Amino acid sequence: MASVKVLGTAQSPYVNRVQIALNLKSIDYEFLQEQYGSKSELLLKSNPVHKRIPVLIHGEKPICESLIIVQYIDEVWIDGPSILPSDQYDRATARFWATYFDEKLLLNLPNPYPLLKTHFLFTNSVLRYFSFKSMASVKVLGTAQSPYVNRVQIALNLKSVDYEFLEEPFGSKSELLLKSNPVHKKIPVLIHGEKPICESLIIVQYIDEVWIDGPSILPSDPYDRATVRFWAAYFDDKLLPTIAVLRNVVGEEAKAAALEKVIEGLVPLEDAFTKCSKGKDFFGGDTIGYLDIAFGSFLRWISAIEVMANVKLFDEIKTPGLFGWAKMFGSNAAVKDVFPKTELFVELLKKSAARANAQ
């Protein structure tokens, strides 16, 4: 059995998540104390991207980000009690509320408890008795000009799942949207039968778990799954906001500084592509996978920013792997009919900038 180590501090709730998950699975582990205010050489080596705790070191493999680690623990040590529910919809629901807690409740919402209470009453009284059927109708609520919605469309296309697209016009929130996603009130929403699933990457995982006959989107190996989840979160949380700065940057000096930050952020993804693709065309190897969808769905949006800022983000010298990957991804049959044209995104970004300047 490979050794298990946890790098962190016992006073961190994020580290406590990992400890509790390991305890539930009755896994012995070595706790490596990381002092507050310092970053050990082991931490910097194990988590060079975020440089923060917790880190689970399983054998020689580091896994980062607390909730990704918890999922990894549940997938590797299958003999202990299950942490994630066995039902695909319940798993998606648990992931949604965990993300809600971290990203909204923990930092922003002053009084979210009525929403939580409403959800759990609904779950207990209705969903537990709903007979799930994989052949239930599939609907996607969104707009074709949203990269987040495109993620869902591409995943469904990869699985050859027919679906009804319900257009949600920009600037409006339909009654169906407010009913289906009362927490965030935003697209995309996948409606499977009568069950709404929200948040694009949670939906992609749900699609992969429900329609198992099609090509796998997430890797079969737990460590590889944890790795692509990490890099997808890195793209959404760190790289995407950095790229967005280029939309409104003024002046050549400021633009050069913003561009340098983006290129710096792309370099780790270039390394991730080399490792994940194993010399093949996609992050997923021979076929499009989870990280391809997470990152690739934004390629037209990124192209529009390149046009507006008159810059190039994918460099044949600095990021040759991503440069070639972007071309392969955009030409894939599951993608090309979904992708809006770059010119459409340019127009949308210009309108957004005009509205911002008018305020």
C-alpha positions in Angstrom: 0.0 0.0 0.0 1.3 3.4 -0.9 2.0 5.8 1.9 -0.5 8.6 2.7 0.5 12.0 3.9 -1.4 15.1 4.6 0.4 18.4 4.4 -1.4 21.2 6.3 -2.2 22.6 9.6 -4.8 21.2 12.0 -6.4 24.7 12.5 -7.5 24.8 8.8 -11.1 23.8 8.0 -9.9 22.9 4.5 -7.3 20.5 5.9 -10.0 19.2 8.4 -12.1 18.1 5.4 -9.3 15.8 4.2 -8.7 14.5 7.7 -12.4 13.7 8.2 -12.6 11.9 4.8 -9.6 9.8 5.6 -10.9 9.0 9.1 -14.3 7.9 7.6 -12.4 5.5 5.3 -10.2 4.3 8.2 -7.0 5.3 6.4 -3.8 5.7 8.4 -1.9 8.8 7.3 1.1 10.9 8.3 0.3 14.5 9.2 3.0 16.9 8.0 2.5 20.2 9.9 2.8 23.3 7.8 3.3 26.4 9.9 1.1 29.5 9.4 2.9 32.2 7.5 5.5 29.9 5.9 5.6 27.8 2.8 7.8 24.8 3.1 9.9 23.4 0.2 7.6 20.3 0.2 4.5 22.5 -0.2 6.0 24.6 -3.0 7.0 21.4 -4.8 3.7 19.6 -4.2 1.4 22.6 -5.1 3.5 24.9 -7.3 0.3 26.5 -8.8 -1.5 27.8 -5.7 1.2 27.2 -3.1 -1.4 26.4 -0.4 -2.7 23.7 1.9 -4.1 21.1 2.0 -2.1 18.6 -0.1 -2.7 14.9 0.0 0.5 12.9 -1.0 -0.5 9.4 -2.0 2.7 7.5 -2.7 4.6 10.1 -4.7 1.5 11.8 -6.2 0.3 15.1 -4.8 -3.4 16.0 -4.9 -4.5 19.5 -4.2 -7.7 21.5 -3.3 -9.7 20.1 -0.4 -12.9 19.0 -2.2 -11.0 17.5 -5.1 -9.0 15.5 -2.5 -12.2 14.4 -0.8 -13.5 13.0 -4.1 -10.2 11.4 -4.7 -10.3 9.6 -1.3 -13.8 8.4 -2.0 -12.8 7.0 -5.4 -9.6 5.3 -4.3 -10.6 3.7 -1.0 -13.9 2.1 -2.1 -14.1 -0.4 0.8 -15.0 2.2 3.4 -18.3 4.0 3.7 -19.2 6.1 0.6 -18.7 9.8 0.9 -20.4 10.8 -2.4 -23.9 9.4 -3.0 -24.2 6.5 -5.4 -27.0 8.2 -7.5 -25.7 10.5 -10.2 -28.2 13.2 -9.5 -27.5 13.1 -5.8 -23.8 13.4 -6.5 -24.4 16.4 -8.8 -26.6 18.0 -6.0 -23.9 17.4 -3.4 -21.2 19.0 -5.6 -23.5 21.9 -6.3 -24.1 22.7 -2.7 -20.4 22.2 -1.7 -19.4 24.7 -4.4 -22.2 27.0 -3.2 -20.9 26.9 0.3 -17.3 27.7 -0.7 -18.0 30.3 -3.3 -21.1 32.1 -2.1 -22.2 31.3 1.4 -18.7 31.4 3.0 -17.9 34.8 1.5 -20.9 36.6 0.3 -24.4 35.8 1.3 -25.6 37.3 4.6 -28.7 35.2 4.9 -28.7 32.1 2.6 -30.5 29.8 5.0 -34.0 30.1 3.5 -32.6 28.9 0.2 -30.9 25.9 1.8 -34.0 25.1 3.8 -36.2 25.2 0.7 -33.8 23.0 -1.2 -33.6 20.3 1.5 -37.4 20.3 2.0 -37.8 19.9 -1.7 -35.2 17.1 -1.9 -36.6 15.2 1.0 -40.3 15.4 0.0 -39.9 15.0 -3.8 -36.6 13.9 -5.2 -36.1 10.9 -2.9 -39.2 9.4 -4.4 -38.6 10.3 -8.0 -37.9 7.3 -10.1 -34.9 8.2 -12.1 -34.7 7.0 -15.7 -31.8 7.5 -18.0 -34.2 7.7 -21.0 -36.0 10.8 -19.5 -36.2 13.9 -21.6 -33.1 16.1 -21.7 -33.3 19.9 -22.0 -30.6 22.5 -21.9 -31.6 26.0 -20.7 -29.2 28.6 -21.9 -27.9 30.7 -24.8 -25.7 29.4 -27.6 -23.4 32.4 -27.1 -22.3 31.3 -23.6 -19.1 29.2 -23.3 -20.5 27.7 -20.1 -23.6 26.5 -22.0 -21.3 25.3 -24.8 -19.6 23.0 -22.3 -22.8 21.2 -21.7 -23.7 21.0 -25.4 -20.3 19.5 -26.2 -20.5 16.9 -23.5 -24.0 15.9 -24.7 -22.7 15.7 -28.3 -19.8 13.5 -27.2 -22.3 11.1 -25.6 -24.6 11.3 -28.7 -27.5 12.4 -26.4 -30.4 14.2 -28.1 -31.6 17.2 -26.2 -34.0 20.1 -26.5 -32.4 23.6 -26.4 -34.4 26.2 -24.6 -33.1 29.6 -25.5 -32.6 32.0 -22.6 -32.2 35.5 -24.1 -29.4 37.7 -22.7 -30.5 40.1 -20.0 -33.6 38.2 -19.0 -34.3 35.5 -16.5 -37.3 33.3 -17.4 -39.6 31.8 -14.9 -38.2 28.4 -15.8 -34.7 29.6 -15.1 -35.7 31.1 -11.7 -37.5 27.9 -10.8 -34.7 25.6 -12.0 -31.8 27.5 -10.5 -33.2 29.6 -7.6 -29.8 30.0 -6.0 -27.6 31.5 -8.7 -30.4 32.3 -11.2 -28.0 31.7 -14.1 -27.4 29.5 -17.0 -26.7 26.7 -18.0 -29.2 24.4 -16.5 -29.6 20.8 -17.6 -33.1 19.5 -17.0 -33.1 15.7 -17.0 -36.7 14.4 -16.7 -37.9 16.8 -14.1 -34.5 17.2 -12.3 -32.5 20.4 -12.8 -28.7 20.3 -12.6 -26.8 23.5 -12.4 -23.2 24.8 -12.8 -21.5 23.8 -16.1 -18.7 21.6 -14.8 -21.0 19.8 -12.4 -23.3 19.2 -15.3 -20.5 17.8 -17.4 -19.6 15.3 -14.6 -23.2 14.4 -14.3 -23.5 13.7 -18.1 -20.4 11.5 -17.9 -21.8 9.5 -15.0 -25.3 9.0 -16.4 -24.6 8.2 -20.0 -21.9 5.6 -19.5 -22.2 4.0 -23.0 -20.6 6.9 -24.8 -16.9 7.8 -24.6 -15.6 8.7 -21.1 -15.2 12.4 -20.4 -13.4 12.0 -17.1 -10.4 9.6 -16.8 -10.9 6.2 -15.2 -7.9 6.6 -12.8 -8.8 8.5 -9.6 -5.5 10.5 -9.6 -6.0 11.5 -13.2 -9.6 12.6 -12.4 -8.3 14.7 -9.5 -5.7 16.2 -11.8 -8.2 17.3 -14.5 -10.6 18.6 -11.9 -7.7 20.7 -10.4 -6.8 22.2 -13.8 -10.4 22.9 -14.7 -10.8 24.8 -11.4 -7.5 26.6 -12.1 -8.8 27.7 -15.5 -12.1 29.0 -14.1 -10.8 30.6 -10.9 -7.4 31.9 -11.9 -6.7 32.0 -15.6 -10.1 33.2 -16.9 -10.2 36.4 -14.8 -6.7 37.1 -15.9 -7.6 36.8 -19.6 -10.8 38.9 -19.0 -8.6 41.9 -18.0 -7.5 42.2 -21.6 -11.0 43.2 -22.6 -10.8 46.7 -21.1 -7.1 47.4 -20.7 -6.1 50.9 -21.9 -2.6 51.8 -23.1 0.2 49.7 -24.6 2.2 49.5 -21.3 -0.9 48.2 -19.4 -1.7 45.8 -22.2 1.8 44.4 -22.3 1.7 43.8 -18.5 -1.8 42.2 -18.7 -0.6 40.0 -21.6 2.5 38.9 -19.7 0.3 37.7 -16.8 -1.9 35.7 -19.2 1.1 34.0 -20.8 2.5 33.2 -17.3 -0.9 31.6 -16.5 -0.9 29.6 -19.7 2.5 28.1 -19.1 1.3 25.7 -16.3 -1.5 24.6 -18.6 1.0 23.9 -21.3 2.8 21.6 -18.9 -0.5 20.0 -17.9 -1.3 19.4 -21.6 2.0 17.6 -22.1 1.4 15.4 -19.1 -2.3 14.7 -19.6 -2.3 14.2 -23.4 0.7 11.8 -23.3 1.6 12.9 -26.8 -1.9 12.7 -28.2 -4.2 15.5 -29.6 -6.3 16.3 -26.5 -6.0 16.7 -22.8 -8.1 13.5 -22.7 -5.6 11.7 -25.0 -7.1 10.4 -28.3 -10.5 11.9 -27.5 -11.9 15.1 -26.0 -12.1 14.9 -22.2 -13.1 16.9 -19.2 -10.3 19.5 -19.3 -10.7 19.9 -23.0 -14.3 20.8 -22.5 -13.6 23.1 -19.6 -10.9 25.1 -21.4 -11.8 24.6 -25.0 -15.4 25.9 -24.7 -13.8 29.4 -24.2 -11.6 29.3 -27.3 -14.0 31.5 -29.4 -14.4 33.9 -26.5 -10.6 34.1 -26.2 -10.3 34.6 -29.9 -12.6 37.6 -29.6 -10.5 39.1 -26.9 -7.4 38.6 -29.1 -9.2 40.5 -31.9 -10.3 43.4 -29.6 -6.9 43.7 -27.8 -4.8 42.9 -31.0 -2.8 40.3 -29.1 -2.1 36.6 -29.5 -2.4 34.4 -26.4 -1.4 31.0 -27.9 2.3 31.2 -28.8 3.9 28.5 -31.1 7.1 29.0 -29.1 6.0 29.3 -25.5 2.9 27.2 -25.7 3.2 24.9 -28.8 1.1 22.2 -27.3 -1.9 24.5 -26.6 -1.4 26.1 -30.0 -1.9 22.8 -31.8 -4.6 21.6 -29.4 -6.8 24.7 -30.0 -6.9 23.9 -33.7 -7.7 20.2 -33.1 -10.4 21.0 -30.6 -12.2 23.6 -32.7 -12.4 21.2 -35.7 -13.9 18.2 -33.8 -17.3 17.1 -34.9 -18.8 17.4 -31.3 -17.6 21.0 -31.1 -17.7 22.8 -34.5 -21.4 23.0 -34.8 -21.8 24.3 -31.2 -19.1 27.0 -31.4 -20.5 30.5 -32.2 -18.3 32.5 -34.7 -15.6 34.7 -33.2 -17.2 37.8 -34.8 -20.3 37.2 -32.7 -18.3 37.2 -29.5 -16.5 40.4 -30.6 -19.9 42.0 -31.1 -21.1 40.8 -27.7 -18.0 42.0 -25.9 -18.2 45.4 -27.6 -21.8 45.8 -26.4 -20.8 44.8 -22.9 -18.0 47.4 -22.9 -20.4 50.1 -24.2 -22.9 49.3 -21.4 -20.2 49.4 -18.8 -18.9 52.8 -20.1 -22.4 54.2 -20.1 -22.9 53.5 -16.4 
